[in-house]
Amino acid sequence: MDTELNVAPAFYTVGEAAEILRVNPVTLYRAIRDDAFPAVRIRTRYVVPAAALKDLIAEVTASGGCIDLADLIADRRTAREAGRATGGAS
């Protein structure tokens, strides 16, 4: 196990992720429960992958404009449903 203090975490608590995104944790919990934000559920707790935050930041930066998370999530759901319908084939 790496004990270096400068190693970024692989996961954030919902509170930490909400602070990074500058939103209320309740808002982030609601988005997670609505399958509108990626998270991992461990029993009764949720953790947010650091990669999800990095990907979101990269998407916003690359677009040069405002990203509507609802649109990103709708695209993700559509792709997931298409994958299920085709048996996982791309």
Biopython code that builds the backbone (N, CA, C, O; Angstrom):
import numpy as np
from Bio.PDB.StructureBuilder import StructureBuilder

atoms = [
    (1, "MET", "N", (0.839, -1.183, 0.000)),
    (1, "MET", "CA", (0.000, 0.000, 0.000)),
    (1, "MET", "C", (0.877, 1.236, 0.000)),
    (1, "MET", "O", (1.807, 1.339, 0.799)),
    (2, "ASP", "N", (0.588, 2.180, -0.892)),
    (2, "ASP", "CA", (1.375, 3.390, -1.022)),
    (2, "ASP", "C", (0.953, 4.386, 0.057)),
    (2, "ASP", "O", (-0.222, 4.740, 0.156)),
    (3, "THR", "N", (1.891, 4.824, 0.843)),
    (3, "THR", "CA", (1.564, 5.741, 1.938)),
    (3, "THR", "C", (2.025, 7.162, 1.655)),
    (3, "THR", "O", (2.023, 7.997, 2.559)),
    (4, "GLU", "N", (2.417, 7.454, 0.428)),
    (4, "GLU", "CA", (2.844, 8.800, 0.063)),
    (4, "GLU", "C", (1.666, 9.754, 0.194)),
    (4, "GLU", "O", (0.549, 9.426, -0.207)),
    (5, "LEU", "N", (1.909, 10.926, 0.751)),
    (5, "LEU", "CA", (0.838, 11.895, 0.959)),
    (5, "LEU", "C", (0.407, 12.586, -0.328)),
    (5, "LEU", "O", (-0.702, 13.115, -0.392)),
    (6, "ASN", "N", (1.250, 12.594, -1.349)),
    (6, "ASN", "CA", (0.911, 13.303, -2.575)),
    (6, "ASN", "C", (0.206, 12.430, -3.606)),
    (6, "ASN", "O", (0.017, 12.862, -4.743)),
    (7, "VAL", "N", (-0.182, 11.232, -3.244)),
    (7, "VAL", "CA", (-0.897, 10.341, -4.154)),
    (7, "VAL", "C", (-2.384, 10.693, -4.118)),
    (7, "VAL", "O", (-3.006, 10.729, -3.056)),
    (8, "ALA", "N", (-2.935, 10.950, -5.299)),
    (8, "ALA", "CA", (-4.354, 11.302, -5.375)),
    (8, "ALA", "C", (-5.201, 10.066, -5.095)),
    (8, "ALA", "O", (-4.820, 8.956, -5.465)),
    (9, "PRO", "N", (-6.344, 10.250, -4.446)),
    (9, "PRO", "CA", (-7.208, 9.095, -4.169)),
    (9, "PRO", "C", (-7.870, 8.589, -5.443)),
    (9, "PRO", "O", (-8.087, 9.345, -6.390)),
    (10, "ALA", "N", (-8.182, 7.313, -5.449)),
    (10, "ALA", "CA", (-8.901, 6.719, -6.579)),
    (10, "ALA", "C", (-10.398, 7.008, -6.482)),
    (10, "ALA", "O", (-11.097, 7.042, -7.495)),
    (11, "PHE", "N", (-10.881, 7.215, -5.262)),
    (11, "PHE", "CA", (-12.290, 7.500, -5.015)),
    (11, "PHE", "C", (-12.410, 8.651, -4.035)),
    (11, "PHE", "O", (-11.538, 8.871, -3.195)),
    (12, "TYR", "N", (-13.510, 9.379, -4.159)),
    (12, "TYR", "CA", (-13.842, 10.447, -3.223)),
    (12, "TYR", "C", (-15.161, 10.120, -2.545)),
    (12, "TYR", "O", (-16.018, 9.455, -3.126)),
    (13, "THR", "N", (-15.321, 10.585, -1.323)),
    (13, "THR", "CA", (-16.635, 10.498, -0.700)),
    (13, "THR", "C", (-17.563, 11.435, -1.464)),
    (13, "THR", "O", (-17.102, 12.299, -2.210)),
    (14, "VAL", "N", (-18.842, 11.268, -1.281)),
    (14, "VAL", "CA", (-19.795, 12.154, -1.955)),
    (14, "VAL", "C", (-19.588, 13.585, -1.479)),
    (14, "VAL", "O", (-19.687, 14.523, -2.270)),
    (15, "GLY", "N", (-19.308, 13.755, -0.213)),
    (15, "GLY", "CA", (-19.054, 15.097, 0.310)),
    (15, "GLY", "C", (-17.836, 15.751, -0.329)),
    (15, "GLY", "O", (-17.865, 16.933, -0.672)),
    (16, "GLU", "N", (-16.763, 14.974, -0.488)),
    (16, "GLU", "CA", (-15.553, 15.503, -1.126)),
    (16, "GLU", "C", (-15.805, 15.839, -2.591)),
    (16, "GLU", "O", (-15.377, 16.888, -3.073)),
    (17, "ALA", "N", (-16.500, 14.952, -3.300)),
    (17, "ALA", "CA", (-16.804, 15.195, -4.715)),
    (17, "ALA", "C", (-17.707, 16.413, -4.871)),
    (17, "ALA", "O", (-17.522, 17.216, -5.785)),
    (18, "ALA", "N", (-18.676, 16.546, -3.985)),
    (18, "ALA", "CA", (-19.569, 17.701, -4.034)),
    (18, "ALA", "C", (-18.787, 18.989, -3.806)),
    (18, "ALA", "O", (-19.055, 20.007, -4.445)),
    (19, "GLU", "N", (-17.826, 18.943, -2.899)),
    (19, "GLU", "CA", (-16.994, 20.122, -2.640)),
    (19, "GLU", "C", (-16.162, 20.471, -3.880)),
    (19, "GLU", "O", (-16.033, 21.645, -4.226)),
    (20, "ILE", "N", (-15.609, 19.477, -4.535)),
    (20, "ILE", "CA", (-14.832, 19.704, -5.751)),
    (20, "ILE", "C", (-15.707, 20.331, -6.830)),
    (20, "ILE", "O", (-15.279, 21.251, -7.526)),
    (21, "LEU", "N", (-16.934, 19.830, -6.965)),
    (21, "LEU", "CA", (-17.866, 20.334, -7.974)),
    (21, "LEU", "C", (-18.582, 21.610, -7.538)),
    (21, "LEU", "O", (-19.271, 22.246, -8.335)),
    (22, "ARG", "N", (-18.418, 21.972, -6.290)),
    (22, "ARG", "CA", (-19.056, 23.157, -5.716)),
    (22, "ARG", "C", (-20.578, 23.071, -5.766)),
    (22, "ARG", "O", (-21.267, 24.026, -6.123)),
    (23, "VAL", "N", (-21.081, 21.885, -5.392)),
    (23, "VAL", "CA", (-22.521, 21.685, -5.287)),
    (23, "VAL", "C", (-22.823, 21.138, -3.895)),
    (23, "VAL", "O", (-21.927, 20.688, -3.181)),
    (24, "ASN", "N", (-24.070, 21.185, -3.531)),
    (24, "ASN", "CA", (-24.497, 20.641, -2.254)),
    (24, "ASN", "C", (-24.425, 19.112, -2.317)),
    (24, "ASN", "O", (-24.823, 18.533, -3.328)),
    (25, "PRO", "N", (-23.931, 18.442, -1.273)),
    (25, "PRO", "CA", (-23.895, 16.981, -1.295)),
    (25, "PRO", "C", (-25.255, 16.343, -1.562)),
    (25, "PRO", "O", (-25.325, 15.288, -2.193)),
    (26, "VAL", "N", (-26.324, 16.960, -1.097)),
    (26, "VAL", "CA", (-27.665, 16.432, -1.337)),
    (26, "VAL", "C", (-27.957, 16.388, -2.838)),
    (26, "VAL", "O", (-28.568, 15.439, -3.330)),
    (27, "THR", "N", (-27.521, 17.412, -3.556)),
    (27, "THR", "CA", (-27.696, 17.455, -5.005)),
    (27, "THR", "C", (-26.960, 16.303, -5.667)),
    (27, "THR", "O", (-27.494, 15.660, -6.571)),
    (28, "LEU", "N", (-25.731, 16.038, -5.220)),
    (28, "LEU", "CA", (-24.952, 14.956, -5.798)),
    (28, "LEU", "C", (-25.551, 13.593, -5.442)),
    (28, "LEU", "O", (-25.610, 12.702, -6.290)),
    (29, "TYR", "N", (-25.993, 13.428, -4.196)),
    (29, "TYR", "CA", (-26.667, 12.170, -3.827)),
    (29, "TYR", "C", (-27.884, 11.930, -4.710)),
    (29, "TYR", "O", (-28.112, 10.808, -5.165)),
    (30, "ARG", "N", (-28.661, 12.972, -4.953)),
    (30, "ARG", "CA", (-29.863, 12.839, -5.780)),
    (30, "ARG", "C", (-29.480, 12.423, -7.204)),
    (30, "ARG", "O", (-30.127, 11.557, -7.795)),
    (31, "ALA", "N", (-28.437, 13.035, -7.748)),
    (31, "ALA", "CA", (-27.990, 12.684, -9.102)),
    (31, "ALA", "C", (-27.501, 11.236, -9.158)),
    (31, "ALA", "O", (-27.762, 10.528, -10.130)),
    (32, "ILE", "N", (-26.800, 10.802, -8.130)),
    (32, "ILE", "CA", (-26.309, 9.422, -8.083)),
    (32, "ILE", "C", (-27.480, 8.448, -8.040)),
    (32, "ILE", "O", (-27.499, 7.466, -8.782)),
    (33, "ARG", "N", (-28.449, 8.711, -7.182)),
    (33, "ARG", "CA", (-29.604, 7.807, -7.070)),
    (33, "ARG", "C", (-30.440, 7.770, -8.336)),
    (33, "ARG", "O", (-31.075, 6.760, -8.640)),
    (34, "ASP", "N", (-30.439, 8.887, -9.085)),
    (34, "ASP", "CA", (-31.181, 8.957, -10.349)),
    (34, "ASP", "C", (-30.363, 8.406, -11.515)),
    (34, "ASP", "O", (-30.773, 8.509, -12.671)),
    (35, "ASP", "N", (-29.211, 7.824, -11.209)),
    (35, "ASP", "CA", (-28.284, 7.297, -12.222)),
    (35, "ASP", "C", (-27.835, 8.398, -13.165)),
    (35, "ASP", "O", (-27.624, 8.164, -14.355)),
    (36, "ALA", "N", (-27.690, 9.602, -12.626)),
    (36, "ALA", "CA", (-27.261, 10.743, -13.426)),
    (36, "ALA", "C", (-25.827, 11.143, -13.118)),
    (36, "ALA", "O", (-25.330, 12.131, -13.660)),
    (37, "PHE", "N", (-25.163, 10.397, -12.262)),
    (37, "PHE", "CA", (-23.754, 10.659, -11.964)),
    (37, "PHE", "C", (-23.120, 9.344, -11.547)),
    (37, "PHE", "O", (-23.711, 8.595, -10.769)),
    (38, "PRO", "N", (-21.930, 9.048, -12.048)),
    (38, "PRO", "CA", (-21.300, 7.758, -11.751)),
    (38, "PRO", "C", (-20.838, 7.655, -10.303)),
    (38, "PRO", "O", (-20.268, 8.594, -9.747)),
    (39, "ALA", "N", (-21.092, 6.510, -9.714)),
    (39, "ALA", "CA", (-20.664, 6.243, -8.342)),
    (39, "ALA", "C", (-20.633, 4.737, -8.129)),
    (39, "ALA", "O", (-21.203, 3.966, -8.900)),
    (40, "VAL", "N", (-19.959, 4.348, -7.071)),
    (40, "VAL", "CA", (-19.902, 2.952, -6.665)),
    (40, "VAL", "C", (-20.623, 2.851, -5.334)),
    (40, "VAL", "O", (-20.346, 3.613, -4.408)),
    (41, "ARG", "N", (-21.547, 1.909, -5.242)),
    (41, "ARG", "CA", (-22.270, 1.714, -3.991)),
    (41, "ARG", "C", (-21.619, 0.563, -3.235)),
    (41, "ARG", "O", (-21.467, -0.539, -3.762)),
    (42, "ILE", "N", (-21.244, 0.837, -2.006)),
    (42, "ILE", "CA", (-20.679, -0.176, -1.120)),
    (42, "ILE", "C", (-21.588, -0.235, 0.099)),
    (42, "ILE", "O", (-21.535, 0.612, 0.990)),
    (43, "ARG", "N", (-22.419, -1.263, 0.105)),
    (43, "ARG", "CA", (-23.476, -1.399, 1.109)),
    (43, "ARG", "C", (-24.353, -0.161, 1.092)),
    (43, "ARG", "O", (-25.097, 0.036, 0.131)),
    (44, "THR", "N", (-24.297, 0.672, 2.103)),
    (44, "THR", "CA", (-25.172, 1.847, 2.154)),
    (44, "THR", "C", (-24.447, 3.131, 1.790)),
    (44, "THR", "O", (-25.038, 4.210, 1.846)),
    (45, "ARG", "N", (-23.171, 3.032, 1.417)),
    (45, "ARG", "CA", (-22.382, 4.231, 1.103)),
    (45, "ARG", "C", (-22.074, 4.289, -0.383)),
    (45, "ARG", "O", (-22.011, 3.271, -1.072)),
    (46, "TYR", "N", (-21.888, 5.499, -0.845)),
    (46, "TYR", "CA", (-21.474, 5.734, -2.216)),
    (46, "TYR", "C", (-20.097, 6.382, -2.213)),
    (46, "TYR", "O", (-19.774, 7.181, -1.335)),
    (47, "VAL", "N", (-19.290, 6.025, -3.210)),
    (47, "VAL", "CA", (-18.031, 6.723, -3.454)),
    (47, "VAL", "C", (-17.998, 7.086, -4.937)),
    (47, "VAL", "O", (-18.553, 6.384, -5.783)),
    (48, "VAL", "N", (-17.341, 8.188, -5.221)),
    (48, "VAL", "CA", (-17.276, 8.703, -6.585)),
    (48, "VAL", "C", (-15.875, 8.454, -7.131)),
    (48, "VAL", "O", (-14.893, 8.861, -6.511)),
    (49, "PRO", "N", (-15.769, 7.793, -8.281)),
    (49, "PRO", "CA", (-14.445, 7.561, -8.862)),
    (49, "PRO", "C", (-13.777, 8.883, -9.244)),
    (49, "PRO", "O", (-14.399, 9.749, -9.859)),
    (50, "ALA", "N", (-12.525, 9.023, -8.878)),
    (50, "ALA", "CA", (-11.774, 10.220, -9.248)),
    (50, "ALA", "C", (-11.739, 10.360, -10.767)),
    (50, "ALA", "O", (-11.748, 11.475, -11.288)),
    (51, "ALA", "N", (-11.699, 9.244, -11.471)),
    (51, "ALA", "CA", (-11.671, 9.270, -12.939)),
    (51, "ALA", "C", (-12.926, 9.936, -13.508)),
    (51, "ALA", "O", (-12.857, 10.606, -14.538)),
    (52, "ALA", "N", (-14.072, 9.755, -12.844)),
    (52, "ALA", "CA", (-15.312, 10.372, -13.317)),
    (52, "ALA", "C", (-15.213, 11.890, -13.254)),
    (52, "ALA", "O", (-15.666, 12.589, -14.161)),
    (53, "LEU", "N", (-14.621, 12.391, -12.182)),
    (53, "LEU", "CA", (-14.444, 13.839, -12.061)),
    (53, "LEU", "C", (-13.442, 14.340, -13.090)),
    (53, "LEU", "O", (-13.655, 15.384, -13.707)),
    (54, "LYS", "N", (-12.346, 13.601, -13.281)),
    (54, "LYS", "CA", (-11.335, 14.002, -14.275)),
    (54, "LYS", "C", (-11.931, 14.005, -15.673)),
    (54, "LYS", "O", (-11.667, 14.915, -16.459)),
    (55, "ASP", "N", (-12.739, 12.985, -15.993)),
    (55, "ASP", "CA", (-13.378, 12.910, -17.312)),
    (55, "ASP", "C", (-14.332, 14.077, -17.525)),
    (55, "ASP", "O", (-14.376, 14.662, -18.608)),
    (56, "LEU", "N", (-15.093, 14.410, -16.494)),
    (56, "LEU", "CA", (-16.030, 15.525, -16.588)),
    (56, "LEU", "C", (-15.275, 16.836, -16.821)),
    (56, "LEU", "O", (-15.673, 17.651, -17.654)),
    (57, "ILE", "N", (-14.197, 17.028, -16.090)),
    (57, "ILE", "CA", (-13.391, 18.243, -16.246)),
    (57, "ILE", "C", (-12.789, 18.301, -17.645)),
    (57, "ILE", "O", (-12.777, 19.361, -18.272)),
    (58, "ALA", "N", (-12.288, 17.163, -18.140)),
    (58, "ALA", "CA", (-11.708, 17.120, -19.484)),
    (58, "ALA", "C", (-12.759, 17.432, -20.544)),
    (58, "ALA", "O", (-12.479, 18.147, -21.506)),
    (59, "GLU", "N", (-13.962, 16.900, -20.373)),
    (59, "GLU", "CA", (-15.047, 17.143, -21.330)),
    (59, "GLU", "C", (-15.410, 18.615, -21.373)),
    (59, "GLU", "O", (-15.594, 19.179, -22.452)),
    (60, "VAL", "N", (-15.513, 19.233, -20.220)),
    (60, "VAL", "CA", (-15.854, 20.660, -20.152)),
    (60, "VAL", "C", (-14.741, 21.495, -20.778)),
    (60, "VAL", "O", (-15.005, 22.425, -21.540)),
    (61, "THR", "N", (-13.508, 21.158, -20.452)),
    (61, "THR", "CA", (-12.366, 21.904, -20.976)),
    (61, "THR", "C", (-12.281, 21.774, -22.492)),
    (61, "THR", "O", (-12.051, 22.762, -23.189)),
    (62, "ALA", "N", (-12.465, 20.562, -23.002)),
    (62, "ALA", "CA", (-12.372, 20.328, -24.444)),
    (62, "ALA", "C", (-13.496, 21.028, -25.208)),
    (62, "ALA", "O", (-13.298, 21.473, -26.338)),
    (63, "SER", "N", (-14.669, 21.123, -24.594)),
    (63, "SER", "CA", (-15.806, 21.722, -25.291)),
    (63, "SER", "C", (-15.659, 23.231, -25.411)),
    (63, "SER", "O", (-16.164, 23.836, -26.357)),
    (64, "GLY", "N", (-14.973, 23.836, -24.457)),
    (64, "GLY", "CA", (-14.828, 25.283, -24.468)),
    (64, "GLY", "C", (-16.104, 26.005, -24.096)),
    (64, "GLY", "O", (-16.195, 27.223, -24.245)),
    (65, "GLY", "N", (-17.088, 25.271, -23.616)),
    (65, "GLY", "CA", (-18.362, 25.883, -23.260)),
    (65, "GLY", "C", (-18.984, 25.181, -22.081)),
    (65, "GLY", "O", (-18.313, 24.500, -21.306)),
    (66, "CYS", "N", (-20.280, 25.361, -21.964)),
    (66, "CYS", "CA", (-21.026, 24.769, -20.862)),
    (66, "CYS", "C", (-21.480, 23.365, -21.250)),
    (66, "CYS", "O", (-22.017, 23.155, -22.338)),
    (67, "ILE", "N", (-21.263, 22.422, -20.364)),
    (67, "ILE", "CA", (-21.696, 21.046, -20.577)),
    (67, "ILE", "C", (-22.913, 20.805, -19.699)),
    (67, "ILE", "O", (-22.890, 21.083, -18.500)),
    (68, "ASP", "N", (-23.971, 20.289, -20.298)),
    (68, "ASP", "CA", (-25.154, 19.924, -19.523)),
    (68, "ASP", "C", (-24.998, 18.469, -19.124)),
    (68, "ASP", "O", (-25.035, 17.577, -19.972)),
    (69, "LEU", "N", (-24.827, 18.236, -17.850)),
    (69, "LEU", "CA", (-24.613, 16.881, -17.366)),
    (69, "LEU", "C", (-25.784, 15.977, -17.733)),
    (69, "LEU", "O", (-25.593, 14.786, -17.978)),
    (70, "ALA", "N", (-26.977, 16.525, -17.773)),
    (70, "ALA", "CA", (-28.152, 15.728, -18.139)),
    (70, "ALA", "C", (-28.013, 15.166, -19.554)),
    (70, "ALA", "O", (-28.411, 14.030, -19.808)),
    (71, "ASP", "N", (-27.449, 15.955, -20.477)),
    (71, "ASP", "CA", (-27.240, 15.472, -21.842)),
    (71, "ASP", "C", (-26.198, 14.358, -21.876)),
    (71, "ASP", "O", (-26.375, 13.361, -22.575)),
    (72, "LEU", "N", (-25.111, 14.524, -21.122)),
    (72, "LEU", "CA", (-24.086, 13.484, -21.063)),
    (72, "LEU", "C", (-24.659, 12.183, -20.523)),
    (72, "LEU", "O", (-24.364, 11.101, -21.031)),
    (73, "ILE", "N", (-25.473, 12.300, -19.497)),
    (73, "ILE", "CA", (-26.062, 11.116, -18.879)),
    (73, "ILE", "C", (-27.051, 10.462, -19.837)),
    (73, "ILE", "O", (-27.097, 9.235, -19.928)),
    (74, "ALA", "N", (-27.835, 11.253, -20.545)),
    (74, "ALA", "CA", (-28.782, 10.692, -21.520)),
    (74, "ALA", "C", (-28.032, 9.920, -22.602)),
    (74, "ALA", "O", (-28.464, 8.842, -23.012)),
    (75, "ASP", "N", (-26.910, 10.471, -23.063)),
    (75, "ASP", "CA", (-26.101, 9.765, -24.061)),
    (75, "ASP", "C", (-25.557, 8.465, -23.486)),
    (75, "ASP", "O", (-25.545, 7.439, -24.166)),
    (76, "ARG", "N", (-25.108, 8.504, -22.234)),
    (76, "ARG", "CA", (-24.577, 7.303, -21.585)),
    (76, "ARG", "C", (-25.656, 6.234, -21.460)),
    (76, "ARG", "O", (-25.405, 5.057, -21.721)),
    (77, "ARG", "N", (-26.854, 6.645, -21.059)),
    (77, "ARG", "CA", (-27.957, 5.688, -20.922)),
    (77, "ARG", "C", (-28.328, 5.077, -22.265)),
    (77, "ARG", "O", (-28.576, 3.875, -22.360)),
    (78, "THR", "N", (-28.366, 5.911, -23.308)),
    (78, "THR", "CA", (-28.695, 5.416, -24.643)),
    (78, "THR", "C", (-27.670, 4.393, -25.110)),
    (78, "THR", "O", (-28.027, 3.350, -25.660)),
    (79, "ALA", "N", (-26.401, 4.695, -24.890)),
    (79, "ALA", "CA", (-25.337, 3.762, -25.288)),
    (79, "ALA", "C", (-25.430, 2.464, -24.497)),
    (79, "ALA", "O", (-25.232, 1.382, -25.049)),
    (80, "ARG", "N", (-25.728, 2.569, -23.218)),
    (80, "ARG", "CA", (-25.848, 1.372, -22.379)),
    (80, "ARG", "C", (-27.030, 0.509, -22.831)),
    (80, "ARG", "O", (-26.914, -0.714, -22.921)),
    (81, "GLU", "N", (-28.158, 1.149, -23.110)),
    (81, "GLU", "CA", (-29.334, 0.408, -23.564)),
    (81, "GLU", "C", (-29.089, -0.229, -24.930)),
    (81, "GLU", "O", (-29.534, -1.351, -25.175)),
    (82, "ALA", "N", (-28.391, 0.469, -25.816)),
    (82, "ALA", "CA", (-28.061, -0.089, -27.123)),
    (82, "ALA", "C", (-27.142, -1.295, -26.952)),
    (82, "ALA", "O", (-27.281, -2.292, -27.661)),
    (83, "GLY", "N", (-26.212, -1.204, -26.022)),
    (83, "GLY", "CA", (-25.316, -2.326, -25.751)),
    (83, "GLY", "C", (-26.070, -3.526, -25.230)),
    (83, "GLY", "O", (-25.767, -4.660, -25.600)),
    (84, "ARG", "N", (-27.038, -3.293, -24.383)),
    (84, "ARG", "CA", (-27.859, -4.398, -23.861)),
    (84, "ARG", "C", (-28.686, -5.031, -24.973)),
    (84, "ARG", "O", (-28.830, -6.252, -25.032)),
    (85, "ALA", "N", (-29.226, -4.196, -25.851)),
    (85, "ALA", "CA", (-30.075, -4.697, -26.920)),
    (85, "ALA", "C", (-29.291, -5.524, -27.925)),
    (85, "ALA", "O", (-29.824, -6.459, -28.523)),
    (86, "THR", "N", (-28.020, -5.174, -28.107)),
    (86, "THR", "CA", (-27.187, -5.897, -29.061)),
    (86, "THR", "C", (-26.320, -6.951, -28.399)),
    (86, "THR", "O", (-25.432, -7.527, -29.029)),
    (87, "GLY", "N", (-26.577, -7.194, -27.150)),
    (87, "GLY", "CA", (-25.792, -8.211, -26.427)),
    (87, "GLY", "C", (-24.396, -7.759, -26.103)),
    (87, "GLY", "O", (-23.496, -8.584, -25.945)),
    (88, "GLY", "N", (-24.194, -6.438, -25.998)),
    (88, "GLY", "CA", (-22.876, -5.914, -25.633)),
    (88, "GLY", "C", (-22.002, -5.606, -26.834)),
    (88, "GLY", "O", (-20.894, -5.096, -26.665)),
    (89, "ALA", "N", (-22.468, -5.903, -28.047)),
    (89, "ALA", "CA", (-21.670, -5.595, -29.229)),
    (89, "ALA", "C", (-21.698, -4.105, -29.495)),
    (89, "ALA", "O", (-22.709, -3.447, -29.248)),
    (90, "SER", "N", (-20.600, -3.569, -29.996)),
    (90, "SER", "CA", (-20.548, -2.127, -30.267)),
    (90, "SER", "C", (-21.023, -1.778, -31.641)),
    (90, "SER", "O", (-21.037, -0.603, -32.010)),
]
sb = StructureBuilder()
sb.init_structure("model")
sb.init_model(0)
sb.init_chain("A")
sb.init_seg("    ")
for serial, (resi, resn, name, xyz) in enumerate(atoms, 1):
    if name == "N":
        sb.init_residue(resn, " ", resi, " ")
    sb.init_atom(name, np.array(xyz, "f"), 0.0, 1.0, " ", f" {name:<3s}", serial, name[0])
structure = sb.get_structure()
